Amino acid sequence: MNPSGIVAIVTGGGSGLGEATARALAAKGAKVAIADVGMDRAEKVAGEIGGIAVKCDVTSAEDGEAAVAAVSGKLGGPRILVNCAGIAVAMKTVGKDGPHPLDLYRKVIEINLIGSFNMIRLFAAQAQELEPLEGGERGVIVNTASVAAFDGQIGQAAYSSSKGGIVGMTLPVARDLSRAGIRVCTIAPGIFKTPMMAGLPEDAQASLGQQVPFPPRLGDPSEYASLACHIVENQMLNGETIRLDGAIRMAPR
């Protein structure tokens, strides 16, 4: 799919991987809607790329429905969805203060996994009604997992569970939506220079980067965005999870 003139929704597009993807899609001529809970940053980015910002809590069915409807009303029917909204926590199954709080585990699953599926189902319901493009294609979905889905470290039980769920649903959702001409892929990034990582001291960031076999550095969000755009443009990519990690395999800690 050529992104030029196509409507795209990027969840979590106000910062990090989502912001980089929103900017990259806009640079290719897409009409981008940033769906985020942090509207100040979302509106700033949207203003800079000529897009729109829509307030959306991805865990809410009502918010998701309203966001997709708002995008359709303002820009037209969306054909691209990139799910970047998510959170990370670090907590052992049983720590010094007792067992992992169940509500915190549930929150990570709600945002990262259920939030992604919520937006997938609502986007797909709209996209399947659009006229097909070349090759019968109607839409493309790009999800964000993590290498933690495969190499979960100590303290990542909740985060790894959520990202493993995203990997696990990629193929069945792609098969579900194949009749509608909607493709589904997932990117599993390694250690990237996101706002969360940027909060660490420079020496700590450098140390983490040195763990990557090659290139020995943190990934740049623009590299995630580049792959997301390629998935959009390459019609044969479907039902696949792609590690974007410089060949790192995470150690237990």
GITA-V870733 format. One line per field, one symbol per residue. psi: psi as a letter, one per 40 degrees, with the letter a starting at -180 (. if undefined). A space follows every 50 residues. Layout:
# GITA-V870733
psi = ???
This chain:
# GITA-V870733
psi = hheheihihhifeeibdddddddddddeeihhhhhidgddddddddddef aihhhhheehdddddddddddddddihhehhhhehiiiihhidhadeaih hddddddddddddddddddddddddddeeihiaheehdihhhihbieedd fhihefddddddddddddedddddddeddefhihihhgibhigidddeei iddddddddeehdhigiiihdddddddddddddheehhfihhhgefeihh id.
